[in-house]
Amino acid sequence: MLPPETFFQRAEKIVLQHLNDATFGVPELSAQLHLSPSQTYRKIKAGVGKSPSLFISHIRLREAQLLLIETDLNITEIAYQVGFLDLAYFSRCFSNFYGKTPTQVRRDAR
């Protein structure tokens, strides 16, 4: 018998299911987890040390990095696929998180 899914695995799975939905945020995640936004904040902050919005954003950026490395999609398509509607904002968030621009990550992967 498999162990039950942890809270964080379930939360990450929900975020991944809504990855390309730019409007998906903490209220939607909370509803899917059957928690209030404040309960969601406390649980995620205590477990991973970051706010739920950063938790969601970091999952989006991690998936973007994988797409940059593993696919030939252009950077704009990847930004949209991971829920960013503003390419400049996506690049800024990505650079702040990884210390490299999306273009540099793609070039380094080749």
Disulfide bonds with the S-S distance in Angstrom:
none
